[in-house]
Amino acid sequence: MAAWEIVNLREVEDSAPGDEVEARFGRRHLGSRDLGVSLFTYAPGFRSPIGHSHREQEEAYVVVEGSGRIVLDGEVRKLSRWDAVRVAPEVVRAFEGGPDGLTLIAIGGPKPEGGDGLRSEDPWPA
């Protein structure tokens, strides 16, 4: 592994299905063992119908463009540009793009072998 790497996250392949979300995962491209850095873009008004949590991995998110909302274990909070959110592994989270969409950087710690992400259906309160 090289001692450093530079990657443009916009040039990493989009792993999300459909047109309303982009998910560009940089960990592999950076050659990092302990650090995940990803770029997510949500279309204006798009609300992710699926949430997720983790068994071990803590994450942080930084809003770099637009605005939107995040749901954290059923509690909905507004997000604005340059907001940073730390989320403990067990907290179910999902995102919604605001009027101009939502672009954020996600940073995660070491990824356990085989991953530790857990899907959560219908994370938004009624």
MMTF fields as JSON, N, C-alpha, C and O atoms, coordinates in Angstrom:
{
  "mmtfVersion": "1.0.0",
  "mmtfProducer": "UNKNOWN",
  "numBonds": 503,
  "numAtoms": 504,
  "numGroups": 126,
  "numChains": 1,
  "numModels": 1,
  "chainsPerModel": [1],
  "groupsPerChain": [126],
  "chainIdList": ["A"],
  "bondAtomList": [4, 2, 8, 6, 12, 10, 16, 14, 20, 18, 24, 22, 28, 26, 32, 30, 36, 34, 40, 38, 44, 42, 48, 46, 52, 50, 56, 54, 60, 58, 64, 62, 68, 66, 72, 70, 76, 74, 80, 78, 84, 82, 88, 86, 92, 90, 96, 94, 100, 98, 104, 102, 108, 106, 112, 110, 116, 114, 120, 118, 124, 122, 128, 126, 132, 130, 136, 134, 140, 138, 144, 142, 148, 146, 152, 150, 156, 154, 160, 158, 164, 162, 168, 166, 172, 170, 176, 174, 180, 178, 184, 182, 188, 186, 192, 190, 196, 194, 200, 198, 204, 202, 208, 206, 212, 210, 216, 214, 220, 218, 224, 222, 228, 226, 232, 230, 236, 234, 240, 238, 244, 242, 248, 246, 252, 250, 256, 254, 260, 258, 264, 262, 268, 266, 272, 270, 276, 274, 280, 278, 284, 282, 288, 286, 292, 290, 296, 294, 300, 298, 304, 302, 308, 306, 312, 310, 316, 314, 320, 318, 324, 322, 328, 326, 332, 330, 336, 334, 340, 338, 344, 342, 348, 346, 352, 350, 356, 354, 360, 358, 364, 362, 368, 366, 372, 370, 376, 374, 380, 378, 384, 382, 388, 386, 392, 390, 396, 394, 400, 398, 404, 402, 408, 406, 412, 410, 416, 414, 420, 418, 424, 422, 428, 426, 432, 430, 436, 434, 440, 438, 444, 442, 448, 446, 452, 450, 456, 454, 460, 458, 464, 462, 468, 466, 472, 470, 476, 474, 480, 478, 484, 482, 488, 486, 492, 490, 496, 494, 500, 498],
  "bondOrderList": [1, 1, 1, 1, 1, 1, 1, 1, 1, 1, 1, 1, 1, 1, 1, 1, 1, 1, 1, 1, 1, 1, 1, 1, 1, 1, 1, 1, 1, 1, 1, 1, 1, 1, 1, 1, 1, 1, 1, 1, 1, 1, 1, 1, 1, 1, 1, 1, 1, 1, 1, 1, 1, 1, 1, 1, 1, 1, 1, 1, 1, 1, 1, 1, 1, 1, 1, 1, 1, 1, 1, 1, 1, 1, 1, 1, 1, 1, 1, 1, 1, 1, 1, 1, 1, 1, 1, 1, 1, 1, 1, 1, 1, 1, 1, 1, 1, 1, 1, 1, 1, 1, 1, 1, 1, 1, 1, 1, 1, 1, 1, 1, 1, 1, 1, 1, 1, 1, 1, 1, 1, 1, 1, 1, 1],
  "groupList": [{"groupName": "MET", "atomNameList": ["N", "CA", "C", "O"], "elementList": ["N", "C", "C", "O"], "formalChargeList": [0, 0, 0, 0], "bondAtomList": [1, 0, 2, 1, 3, 2], "bondOrderList": [1, 1, 2], "singleLetterCode": "M", "chemCompType": "L-PEPTIDE LINKING"}, {"groupName": "ALA", "atomNameList": ["N", "CA", "C", "O"], "elementList": ["N", "C", "C", "O"], "formalChargeList": [0, 0, 0, 0], "bondAtomList": [1, 0, 2, 1, 3, 2], "bondOrderList": [1, 1, 2], "singleLetterCode": "A", "chemCompType": "L-PEPTIDE LINKING"}, {"groupName": "TRP", "atomNameList": ["N", "CA", "C", "O"], "elementList": ["N", "C", "C", "O"], "formalChargeList": [0, 0, 0, 0], "bondAtomList": [1, 0, 2, 1, 3, 2], "bondOrderList": [1, 1, 2], "singleLetterCode": "W", "chemCompType": "L-PEPTIDE LINKING"}, {"groupName": "GLU", "atomNameList": ["N", "CA", "C", "O"], "elementList": ["N", "C", "C", "O"], "formalChargeList": [0, 0, 0, 0], "bondAtomList": [1, 0, 2, 1, 3, 2], "bondOrderList": [1, 1, 2], "singleLetterCode": "E", "chemCompType": "L-PEPTIDE LINKING"}, {"groupName": "ILE", "atomNameList": ["N", "CA", "C", "O"], "elementList": ["N", "C", "C", "O"], "formalChargeList": [0, 0, 0, 0], "bondAtomList": [1, 0, 2, 1, 3, 2], "bondOrderList": [1, 1, 2], "singleLetterCode": "I", "chemCompType": "L-PEPTIDE LINKING"}, {"groupName": "VAL", "atomNameList": ["N", "CA", "C", "O"], "elementList": ["N", "C", "C", "O"], "formalChargeList": [0, 0, 0, 0], "bondAtomList": [1, 0, 2, 1, 3, 2], "bondOrderList": [1, 1, 2], "singleLetterCode": "V", "chemCompType": "L-PEPTIDE LINKING"}, {"groupName": "ASN", "atomNameList": ["N", "CA", "C", "O"], "elementList": ["N", "C", "C", "O"], "formalChargeList": [0, 0, 0, 0], "bondAtomList": [1, 0, 2, 1, 3, 2], "bondOrderList": [1, 1, 2], "singleLetterCode": "N", "chemCompType": "L-PEPTIDE LINKING"}, {"groupName": "LEU", "atomNameList": ["N", "CA", "C", "O"], "elementList": ["N", "C", "C", "O"], "formalChargeList": [0, 0, 0, 0], "bondAtomList": [1, 0, 2, 1, 3, 2], "bondOrderList": [1, 1, 2], "singleLetterCode": "L", "chemCompType": "L-PEPTIDE LINKING"}, {"groupName": "ARG", "atomNameList": ["N", "CA", "C", "O"], "elementList": ["N", "C", "C", "O"], "formalChargeList": [0, 0, 0, 0], "bondAtomList": [1, 0, 2, 1, 3, 2], "bondOrderList": [1, 1, 2], "singleLetterCode": "R", "chemCompType": "L-PEPTIDE LINKING"}, {"groupName": "ASP", "atomNameList": ["N", "CA", "C", "O"], "elementList": ["N", "C", "C", "O"], "formalChargeList": [0, 0, 0, 0], "bondAtomList": [1, 0, 2, 1, 3, 2], "bondOrderList": [1, 1, 2], "singleLetterCode": "D", "chemCompType": "L-PEPTIDE LINKING"}, {"groupName": "SER", "atomNameList": ["N", "CA", "C", "O"], "elementList": ["N", "C", "C", "O"], "formalChargeList": [0, 0, 0, 0], "bondAtomList": [1, 0, 2, 1, 3, 2], "bondOrderList": [1, 1, 2], "singleLetterCode": "S", "chemCompType": "L-PEPTIDE LINKING"}, {"groupName": "PRO", "atomNameList": ["N", "CA", "C", "O"], "elementList": ["N", "C", "C", "O"], "formalChargeList": [0, 0, 0, 0], "bondAtomList": [1, 0, 2, 1, 3, 2], "bondOrderList": [1, 1, 2], "singleLetterCode": "P", "chemCompType": "L-PEPTIDE LINKING"}, {"groupName": "GLY", "atomNameList": ["N", "CA", "C", "O"], "elementList": ["N", "C", "C", "O"], "formalChargeList": [0, 0, 0, 0], "bondAtomList": [1, 0, 2, 1, 3, 2], "bondOrderList": [1, 1, 2], "singleLetterCode": "G", "chemCompType": "PEPTIDE LINKING"}, {"groupName": "PHE", "atomNameList": ["N", "CA", "C", "O"], "elementList": ["N", "C", "C", "O"], "formalChargeList": [0, 0, 0, 0], "bondAtomList": [1, 0, 2, 1, 3, 2], "bondOrderList": [1, 1, 2], "singleLetterCode": "F", "chemCompType": "L-PEPTIDE LINKING"}, {"groupName": "HIS", "atomNameList": ["N", "CA", "C", "O"], "elementList": ["N", "C", "C", "O"], "formalChargeList": [0, 0, 0, 0], "bondAtomList": [1, 0, 2, 1, 3, 2], "bondOrderList": [1, 1, 2], "singleLetterCode": "H", "chemCompType": "L-PEPTIDE LINKING"}, {"groupName": "THR", "atomNameList": ["N", "CA", "C", "O"], "elementList": ["N", "C", "C", "O"], "formalChargeList": [0, 0, 0, 0], "bondAtomList": [1, 0, 2, 1, 3, 2], "bondOrderList": [1, 1, 2], "singleLetterCode": "T", "chemCompType": "L-PEPTIDE LINKING"}, {"groupName": "TYR", "atomNameList": ["N", "CA", "C", "O"], "elementList": ["N", "C", "C", "O"], "formalChargeList": [0, 0, 0, 0], "bondAtomList": [1, 0, 2, 1, 3, 2], "bondOrderList": [1, 1, 2], "singleLetterCode": "Y", "chemCompType": "L-PEPTIDE LINKING"}, {"groupName": "GLN", "atomNameList": ["N", "CA", "C", "O"], "elementList": ["N", "C", "C", "O"], "formalChargeList": [0, 0, 0, 0], "bondAtomList": [1, 0, 2, 1, 3, 2], "bondOrderList": [1, 1, 2], "singleLetterCode": "Q", "chemCompType": "L-PEPTIDE LINKING"}, {"groupName": "LYS", "atomNameList": ["N", "CA", "C", "O"], "elementList": ["N", "C", "C", "O"], "formalChargeList": [0, 0, 0, 0], "bondAtomList": [1, 0, 2, 1, 3, 2], "bondOrderList": [1, 1, 2], "singleLetterCode": "K", "chemCompType": "L-PEPTIDE LINKING"}],
  "groupTypeList": [0, 1, 1, 2, 3, 4, 5, 6, 7, 8, 3, 5, 3, 9, 10, 1, 11, 12, 9, 3, 5, 3, 1, 8, 13, 12, 8, 8, 14, 7, 12, 10, 8, 9, 7, 12, 5, 10, 7, 13, 15, 16, 1, 11, 12, 13, 8, 10, 11, 4, 12, 14, 10, 14, 8, 3, 17, 3, 3, 1, 16, 5, 5, 5, 3, 12, 10, 12, 8, 4, 5, 7, 9, 12, 3, 5, 8, 18, 7, 10, 8, 2, 9, 1, 5, 8, 5, 1, 11, 3, 5, 5, 8, 1, 13, 3, 12, 12, 11, 9, 12, 7, 15, 7, 4, 1, 4, 12, 12, 11, 18, 11, 3, 12, 12, 9, 12, 7, 8, 10, 3, 9, 11, 2, 11, 1],
  "groupIdList": [1, 2, 3, 4, 5, 6, 7, 8, 9, 10, 11, 12, 13, 14, 15, 16, 17, 18, 19, 20, 21, 22, 23, 24, 25, 26, 27, 28, 29, 30, 31, 32, 33, 34, 35, 36, 37, 38, 39, 40, 41, 42, 43, 44, 45, 46, 47, 48, 49, 50, 51, 52, 53, 54, 55, 56, 57, 58, 59, 60, 61, 62, 63, 64, 65, 66, 67, 68, 69, 70, 71, 72, 73, 74, 75, 76, 77, 78, 79, 80, 81, 82, 83, 84, 85, 86, 87, 88, 89, 90, 91, 92, 93, 94, 95, 96, 97, 98, 99, 100, 101, 102, 103, 104, 105, 106, 107, 108, 109, 110, 111, 112, 113, 114, 115, 116, 117, 118, 119, 120, 121, 122, 123, 124, 125, 126],
  "secStructList": [7, 7, 1, 7, 7, 7, 7, 7, 4, 4, 4, 1, 7, 7, 7, 1, 1, 1, 1, 1, 3, 3, 3, 3, 3, 7, 2, 2, 2, 2, 6, 7, 1, 1, 7, 3, 3, 3, 3, 3, 3, 3, 7, 6, 6, 7, 5, 7, 1, 3, 3, 3, 3, 3, 1, 1, 7, 7, 3, 3, 3, 3, 3, 3, 3, 3, 3, 3, 3, 3, 3, 3, 6, 6, 3, 3, 3, 3, 3, 7, 6, 6, 7, 3, 3, 3, 3, 7, 6, 6, 7, 7, 3, 3, 3, 3, 3, 3, 3, 3, 3, 3, 3, 3, 3, 3, 3, 3, 7, 7, 7, 7, 6, 6, 7, 7, 3, 3, 3, 3, 3, 7, 7, 1, 7, 7],
  "xCoordList": [0.84, 0.0, 0.891, 1.874, 0.533, 1.273, 1.086, 0.112, 2.001, 1.934, 0.886, 0.501, 0.42, -0.633, -1.331, -0.836, -2.5, -3.277, -4.186, -4.684, -4.4, -5.333, -6.398, -6.085, -7.661, -8.782, -9.836, -10.181, -10.341, -11.468, -12.738, -13.03, -13.496, -14.678, -15.729, -16.5, -15.776, -16.724, -16.363, -17.214, -15.114, -14.682, -14.81, -14.605, -15.142, -15.368, -16.733, -17.67, -16.847, -18.107, -19.261, -19.101, -20.428, -21.655, -22.192, -22.461, -22.347, -22.819, -24.312, -24.832, -25.001, -26.428, -27.285, -27.005, -28.321, -29.249, -30.166, -30.441, -30.627, -31.576, -30.899, -29.673, -31.736, -31.243, -31.345, -30.856, -31.965, -32.232, -31.155, -31.146, -30.251, -29.16, -27.89, -27.913, -26.788, -25.463, -24.714, -24.803, -23.978, -23.161, -21.799, -21.689, -20.777, -19.426, -18.513, -18.164, -18.132, -17.383, -15.883, -15.4, -15.145, -13.734, -12.746, -11.566, -13.173, -12.222, -11.254, -10.039, -11.777, -10.944, -10.013, -8.849, -10.53, -9.734, -8.621, -7.576, -8.852, -7.819, -6.803, -5.74, -7.142, -6.247, -6.193, -5.178, -7.275, -7.274, -7.778, -8.779, -7.089, -7.496, -8.467, -9.402, -8.238, -8.956, -9.922, -10.608, -9.994, -10.782, -11.624, -11.107, -12.927, -13.822, -14.255, -14.65, -14.183, -14.631, -15.5, -15.051, -16.75, -17.701, -18.439, -18.546, -18.95, -19.716, -21.13, -21.322, -22.118, -23.522, -24.222, -24.019, -25.046, -25.848, -27.292, -27.583, -28.199, -29.638, -30.331, -30.086, -31.192, -31.933, -32.876, -33.27, -33.24, -34.186, -35.457, -36.092, -35.815, -37.038, -37.012, -37.988, -35.908, -35.86, -35.597, -34.661, -36.438, -36.303, -35.927, -36.652, -34.787, -34.363, -35.372, -35.63, -35.951, -36.939, -36.292, -36.974, -34.994, -34.248, -33.238, -32.537, -33.163, -32.149, -31.109, -31.213, -30.107, -29.117, -28.494, -28.54, -27.919, -27.118, -25.921, -25.749, -25.098, -23.918, -23.801, -24.355, -23.083, -22.778, -21.607, -21.61, -20.597, -19.377, -18.954, -18.367, -19.237, -18.629, -19.368, -20.554, -18.652, -19.156, -18.972, -18.02, -19.88, -19.758, -19.952, -20.575, -19.403, -19.649, -20.018, -19.529, -20.884, -21.339, -21.119, -21.341, -20.682, -20.504, -21.272, -21.031, -22.197, -22.974, -22.089, -21.63, -21.847, -20.975, -21.739, -21.225, -22.963, -23.808, -25.263, -25.64, -26.08, -27.513, -27.92, -27.226, -29.078, -29.641, -30.55, -30.727, -31.117, -32.028, -32.355, -32.327, -32.67, -32.994, -32.359, -32.095, -32.127, -31.635, -32.596, -33.09, -32.854, -33.62, -32.646, -31.895, -32.666, -31.777, -32.643, -33.175, -32.787, -33.659, -35.043, -35.584, -35.608, -36.953, -37.055, -38.137, -35.959, -35.958, -35.451, -34.327, -36.271, -35.929, -35.269, -35.778, -34.107, -33.362, -33.018, -32.737, -33.042, -32.674, -31.159, -30.417, -30.715, -29.29, -29.048, -29.816, -27.98, -27.562, -26.113, -25.384, -25.706, -24.328, -23.34, -23.491, -22.352, -21.255, -21.656, -20.838, -22.886, -23.233, -22.451, -22.278, -21.984, -21.31, -22.134, -22.561, -22.349, -23.162, -22.361, -21.893, -22.197, -21.575, -22.692, -23.625, -22.595, -23.645, -23.023, -22.145, -23.484, -23.028, -23.489, -24.488, -22.773, -23.074, -24.526, -25.1, -25.125, -26.45, -27.61, -28.745, -27.353, -28.408, -28.815, -27.969, -30.128, -30.638, -30.725, -31.274, -30.162, -30.137, -30.552, -30.355, -31.141, -31.498, -31.548, -31.612, -31.518, -31.416, -32.522, -33.118, -32.778, -33.732, -33.125, -32.617, -33.177, -32.673, -33.63, -34.847, -33.085, -33.895, -34.238, -34.084, -34.701, -35.134, -34.038, -34.337, -32.786, -31.659, -30.863, -29.766, -31.394, -30.669, -29.763, -29.678, -29.092, -28.216, -26.988, -27.102, -25.812, -24.563, -23.767, -23.56, -23.321, -22.558, -21.409, -21.426, -20.422, -19.281, -19.523, -19.837, -19.376, -19.487, -18.105, -17.357, -17.764, -16.474, -16.748, -17.489, -16.145, -16.32, -14.984, -13.968, -14.998, -13.798, -13.536, -14.053, -12.741, -12.402, -13.658, -14.608, -13.634, -14.76, -14.473, -13.493, -15.323, -15.104, -15.152, -15.823, -14.465, -14.462, -15.893, -16.693, -16.224, -17.573, -18.556, -19.712, -18.133, -19.005, -19.863, -19.952, -20.49, -21.349, -22.608, -23.293, -22.923, -24.114, -25.384, -25.445, -26.395, -27.686, -28.778, -28.897, -29.573, -30.687, -31.825, -32.059, -32.524, -33.71, -34.802, -34.653, -35.887, -37.006, -37.82, -38.026, -38.269, -39.166, -38.643, -39.278, -37.503, -36.913, -37.598, -37.364, -38.446, -39.051, -40.297, -41.066, -40.517, -41.726, -42.97, -42.9, -44.078, -45.345, -45.894, -46.947],
  "yCoordList": [-1.168, 0.0, 1.239, 1.311, 2.211, 3.467, 4.246, 4.035, 5.129, 5.929, 7.036, 7.614, 7.336, 8.333, 8.082, 7.351, 8.712, 8.565, 9.779, 10.311, 10.216, 11.3, 10.748, 10.148, 10.95, 10.449, 11.547, 12.162, 11.789, 12.697, 11.873, 11.029, 12.103, 11.287, 11.391, 10.452, 12.502, 12.628, 11.68, 11.364, 11.226, 10.311, 8.839, 7.966, 8.55, 7.174, 6.734, 7.531, 5.472, 4.992, 5.143, 4.993, 5.446, 5.582, 4.184, 3.425, 3.844, 2.513, 2.467, 1.407, 3.59, 3.621, 3.335, 3.837, 2.533, 2.317, 3.532, 4.227, 3.787, 4.876, 6.217, 6.327, 7.252, 8.589, 9.571, 10.695, 9.179, 10.138, 10.188, 11.098, 9.213, 9.178, 8.759, 7.88, 9.395, 8.942, 8.51, 9.163, 7.408, 6.914, 6.527, 5.577, 7.255, 7.035, 6.701, 7.571, 5.431, 4.917, 4.962, 4.303, 5.748, 5.981, 5.072, 5.088, 4.272, 3.499, 2.687, 2.797, 1.884, 1.004, 1.829, 1.473, 2.927, 3.758, 4.497, 4.795, 4.787, 5.425, 4.42, 4.799, 3.13, 2.094, 2.101, 1.724, 2.527, 2.667, 1.411, 0.818, 1.03, -0.078, 0.383, -0.335, 1.593, 2.044, 3.202, 3.602, 3.748, 4.959, 4.86, 4.592, 5.079, 5.143, 6.578, 7.265, 7.034, 8.373, 8.222, 7.715, 8.664, 8.479, 9.777, 10.647, 9.895, 11.054, 10.595, 9.672, 11.239, 10.934, 12.197, 13.277, 12.054, 13.158, 12.699, 11.669, 13.467, 13.184, 14.256, 15.445, 13.856, 14.788, 15.639, 15.231, 16.829, 17.668, 16.897, 16.291, 16.934, 16.3, 14.79, 14.192, 14.162, 12.696, 12.272, 12.747, 11.376, 10.822, 9.354, 8.563, 8.999, 7.602, 6.737, 6.974, 5.73, 4.871, 3.819, 3.177, 3.649, 2.657, 3.38, 4.279, 2.993, 3.515, 2.445, 1.327, 2.798, 1.788, 2.129, 3.268, 1.121, 1.261, 0.34, -0.269, 0.239, -0.628, -1.398, -0.998, -2.495, -3.236, -2.587, -2.516, -2.107, -1.587, -0.197, 0.557, 0.155, 1.327, 2.631, 2.782, 3.553, 4.898, 5.687, 5.445, 6.629, 7.436, 8.907, 9.268, 9.751, 11.183, 11.627, 11.078, 12.624, 13.162, 14.669, 15.324, 15.229, 16.668, 17.107, 16.604, 18.047, 18.58, 19.576, 20.558, 19.328, 20.206, 21.046, 22.06, 20.633, 21.414, 21.175, 20.087, 22.21, 22.061, 21.977, 22.45, 21.351, 21.18, 19.96, 19.332, 19.644, 18.504, 18.136, 18.966, 16.853, 16.357, 14.99, 14.255, 14.678, 13.364, 12.839, 13.6, 11.547, 10.914, 10.047, 9.259, 10.203, 9.483, 8.761, 9.387, 7.452, 6.66, 7.293, 7.376, 7.737, 8.288, 9.781, 10.351, 10.428, 11.878, 12.587, 12.342, 13.461, 14.168, 15.492, 16.266, 15.741, 16.983, 17.617, 16.919, 18.954, 19.69, 19.709, 19.705, 19.729, 19.822, 21.003, 21.236, 21.749, 22.876, 22.696, 21.896, 23.455, 23.378, 23.566, 24.466, 22.719, 22.649, 22.064, 22.043, 21.592, 20.845, 19.539, 18.898, 19.154, 17.866, 17.067, 17.592, 15.794, 14.925, 13.671, 12.993, 13.351, 12.091, 11.143, 11.529, 9.884, 8.91, 7.637, 7.038, 7.228, 5.977, 4.797, 4.903, 3.696, 2.566, 2.098, 1.824, 2.002, 1.386, 2.283, 1.813, 3.564, 4.512, 4.316, 4.33, 4.131, 4.032, 5.441, 6.349, 5.604, 6.909, 6.81, 5.781, 7.914, 8.045, 9.536, 10.371, 9.865, 11.259, 11.634, 10.785, 12.953, 13.514, 14.789, 15.628, 14.938, 16.138, 17.306, 17.13, 18.494, 19.711, 20.237, 19.512, 21.487, 22.053, 22.084, 22.0, 22.203, 22.218, 20.921, 20.853, 19.905, 18.645, 18.675, 19.675, 17.569, 17.402, 16.619, 15.518, 17.192, 16.495, 16.445, 17.464, 15.242, 15.096, 14.119, 13.231, 14.318, 13.417, 12.565, 13.088, 11.258, 10.333, 9.799, 9.415, 9.775, 9.268, 8.16, 8.346, 7.012, 5.868, 5.305, 5.494, 4.619, 3.996, 2.65, 2.356, 1.832, 0.508, -0.309, -0.353, -0.943, -1.765, -3.214, -3.788, -3.811, -5.214, -6.122, -5.8, -7.217, -8.187, -8.525, -8.889, -8.406, -8.701, -7.566, -7.684, -6.46, -5.321, -5.497, -6.591, -4.414, -4.512, -3.669, -3.418, -3.231, -2.43, -3.257, -4.402, -2.667, -3.318, -2.435, -1.268, -2.976, -2.249, -2.07, -2.91, -0.959, -0.708, -0.207, 0.832, -0.945, -0.556, 0.554, 0.519, 1.517, 2.57, 3.297, 3.225, 3.994, 4.639, 5.946, 6.446, 6.508, 7.805, 7.666, 6.723, 8.588, 8.518, 8.773, 9.452, 8.241, 8.406, 9.804, 10.114],
  "zCoordList": [0.0, 0.0, 0.0, 0.737, -0.836, -0.894, 0.402, 1.123, 0.691, 1.903, 1.804, 2.82, 0.585, 0.391, -0.935, -1.792, -1.084, -2.317, -2.466, -1.473, -3.698, -3.999, -4.927, -5.955, -4.564, -5.356, -5.441, -4.432, -6.636, -6.812, -6.659, -7.506, -5.596, -5.316, -6.417, -6.614, -7.133, -8.25, -9.392, -10.224, -9.44, -10.505, -10.12, -10.964, -8.872, -8.422, -8.954, -8.99, -9.364, -9.939, -8.955, -7.743, -9.517, -8.732, -8.459, -9.391, -7.19, -6.788, -6.465, -6.115, -6.577, -6.23, -7.458, -8.546, -7.283, -8.398, -8.559, -7.581, -9.743, -9.978, -10.152, -10.118, -10.343, -10.644, -9.482, -9.593, -8.374, -7.313, -6.233, -5.404, -6.243, -5.275, -6.0, -6.861, -5.642, -6.066, -4.812, -3.772, -4.915, -3.803, -4.363, -5.137, -3.978, -4.49, -3.314, -2.516, -3.218, -2.072, -2.354, -3.275, -1.554, -1.829, -1.127, -1.477, -0.143, 0.667, -0.189, -0.025, -1.085, -1.923, -2.814, -3.003, -3.357, -4.265, -3.529, -4.106, -2.262, -1.452, -0.922, -0.431, -1.025, -0.51, 1.007, 1.594, 1.647, 3.101, 3.801, 3.4, 4.817, 5.669, 6.749, 7.104, 7.27, 8.46, 8.251, 9.192, 7.044, 6.848, 5.587, 4.503, 5.738, 4.589, 4.368, 5.311, 3.126, 2.756, 1.522, 0.494, 1.627, 0.529, 0.248, 1.112, -0.979, -1.412, -1.737, -2.528, -1.126, -1.384, -1.862, -1.308, -2.888, -3.405, -3.504, -4.112, -2.903, -2.911, -3.735, -3.529, -4.664, -5.504, -4.654, -3.561, -5.161, -4.422, -4.073, -4.937, -2.788, -2.324, -2.199, -1.746, -2.594, -2.502, -1.058, -0.416, -0.566, 0.777, 0.656, 0.053, 1.233, 1.201, 1.948, 3.128, 1.272, 1.939, 2.844, 3.643, 2.715, 3.488, 4.367, 3.903, 5.625, 6.525, 6.78, 6.276, 7.565, 7.941, 9.285, 9.75, 9.882, 11.096, 10.919, 9.863, 11.948, 11.904, 13.21, 14.233, 13.161, 14.385, 15.122, 16.351, 14.367, 14.992, 14.521, 15.297, 13.282, 12.659, 12.997, 12.703, 13.613, 13.846, 12.545, 11.803, 12.269, 11.063, 11.385, 12.383, 10.515, 10.562, 9.155, 8.168, 9.076, 7.804, 7.809, 8.828, 6.676, 6.537, 5.296, 4.199, 5.474, 4.353, 3.605, 4.189, 2.319, 1.54, 0.517, 0.046, 0.167, -0.736, -0.383, 0.053, -0.577, -0.398, 1.065, 1.965, 1.262, 2.596, 2.552, 1.508, 3.698, 3.742, 5.163, 6.072, 5.333, 6.661, 6.854, 5.902, 8.121, 8.516, 9.578, 10.41, 9.543, 10.604, 11.392, 10.818, 12.719, 13.629, 14.649, 15.565, 14.501, 15.378, 15.523, 16.626, 14.406, 14.401, 14.662, 14.527, 15.032, 15.271, 14.02, 13.581, 13.445, 12.216, 12.562, 13.373, 11.92, 12.149, 10.812, 9.837, 10.77, 9.566, 9.41, 10.392, 8.155, 7.844, 6.918, 5.984, 7.177, 6.356, 5.959, 6.545, 4.954, 4.477, 5.63, 6.455, 5.667, 6.634, 7.984, 8.904, 8.127, 9.339, 9.352, 8.315, 10.518, 10.719, 11.724, 12.752, 11.412, 12.26, 12.575, 11.661, 13.859, 14.264, 14.658, 15.362, 14.196, 14.47, 15.035, 14.414, 16.214, 16.829, 15.959, 15.248, 16.018, 15.128, 15.152, 14.098, 16.333, 16.463, 16.038, 15.955, 15.767, 15.407, 13.944, 13.049, 13.708, 12.336, 11.766, 12.389, 10.548, 9.917, 8.458, 7.811, 7.938, 6.53, 6.211, 7.113, 4.918, 4.483, 3.512, 2.849, 3.453, 2.505, 1.929, 2.674, 0.606, -0.044, 0.126, 0.07, 0.332, 0.432, -0.95, -1.933, -1.055, -2.325, -3.393, -4.584, -2.983, -3.927, -3.887, -4.441, -3.248, -3.098, -1.888, -1.175, -1.669, -0.512, -0.948, -1.486, -0.713, -0.991, 0.293, 0.952, 0.644, 1.877, 1.71, 0.857, 2.55, 2.66, 3.898, 4.968, 3.751, 4.878, 5.198, 4.298, 6.482, 6.932, 7.937, 8.902, 7.697, 8.589, 9.02, 8.351, 10.134, 10.668, 10.035, 8.957, 10.69, 10.155, 9.836, 10.618, 8.684, 8.245, 8.602, 8.128, 9.437, 9.798, 8.564, 7.584, 8.609, 7.514, 7.14, 8.002, 5.857, 5.389, 5.592, 5.186, 6.215, 6.448, 7.689, 8.247, 8.113, 9.294, 9.156, 10.148, 7.944, 7.717, 7.859, 7.412, 8.485, 8.687, 8.092, 8.464, 7.177, 6.567, 7.554, 8.423, 7.399, 8.21, 7.273, 6.63, 7.202, 6.354, 7.043, 8.256, 6.269, 6.738, 7.988, 9.04, 7.896, 9.072, 9.479, 10.579, 8.6, 8.871, 9.736, 9.55, 10.682, 11.509, 10.663, 9.639, 11.083, 10.341, 10.486, 9.93]
}
